[in-house]
């Protein structure tokens, strides 16, 4: 994977925070910490996009003719099969 060098500006408190994370052994250097932040943001944005898609699909599907009990039963079955 190719890498690109970037220059960023941080406040003193942001720099101190990153240095503290490195000092506690969570990361080996500033770049590793920032790459981790970007990865987590990417994952969060992907999860958010999936959630928005699911909401849109739910809204487009209209009102269900199932009872609340039927919906709960179906959801519980899905949950149990996902755990298996």
C-alpha positions in Angstrom: 0.0 0.0 0.0 1.4 3.4 -1.0 1.7 6.0 1.7 1.3 9.8 1.4 3.0 12.2 3.7 0.7 14.9 5.2 1.4 17.9 7.4 -1.2 18.7 10.1 -1.4 21.4 12.7 -2.5 20.5 16.2 -3.1 22.5 19.4 -0.8 22.0 22.3 -3.5 20.0 24.2 -4.1 17.8 21.1 -0.4 17.1 20.8 -0.2 16.3 24.5 -3.1 13.9 24.2 -1.5 12.0 21.4 1.8 11.9 23.3 0.0 10.5 26.3 -1.6 7.7 24.2 1.9 6.8 22.9 3.4 7.0 26.4 0.8 4.5 27.8 1.7 2.1 25.0 -1.4 2.3 23.0 0.4 3.5 19.9 4.0 3.6 18.8 4.0 7.1 17.2 1.8 10.0 16.1 1.1 8.6 12.6 -0.2 5.3 14.0 -2.6 7.1 16.3 -3.9 9.3 13.5 -4.3 6.3 11.1 -6.3 4.6 13.9 -8.6 7.6 14.2 -9.1 7.6 10.4 -9.9 3.8 10.3 -12.4 4.2 13.2 -14.0 7.1 11.4 -14.3 5.1 8.2 -15.9 2.2 10.0 -18.3 4.6 11.7 -19.3 6.2 8.5 -19.8 2.8 6.8 -22.0 1.7 9.7 -23.9 5.0 9.6 -24.5 4.5 5.8 -25.7 1.0 6.4 -28.1 2.2 9.1 -29.4 5.0 6.9 -30.0 2.4 4.1 -31.9 0.1 6.5 -34.0 3.0 7.7 -34.8 4.0 4.1 -35.8 0.5 3.2 -38.0 0.3 6.3 -39.7 3.5 5.4 -40.2 2.5 1.8 -41.7 -0.9 2.8 -44.7 0.8 4.3 -46.8 -0.1 7.3 -46.7 -3.8 8.3 -49.8 -5.9 8.6 -48.2 -8.0 11.3 -49.0 -7.6 15.0 -46.4 -6.3 17.4 -46.2 -9.8 18.9 -45.5 -11.3 15.5 -42.8 -8.7 14.8 -41.1 -9.4 18.2 -41.3 -13.2 17.6 -39.7 -12.8 14.2 -37.0 -10.6 15.7 -36.2 -13.0 18.5 -35.9 -15.9 16.0 -33.5 -13.9 13.9 -31.5 -13.0 17.0 -31.2 -16.6 18.1 -30.2 -17.8 14.6 -27.6 -15.1 14.4 -26.1 -16.1 17.7 -25.9 -19.8 16.7 
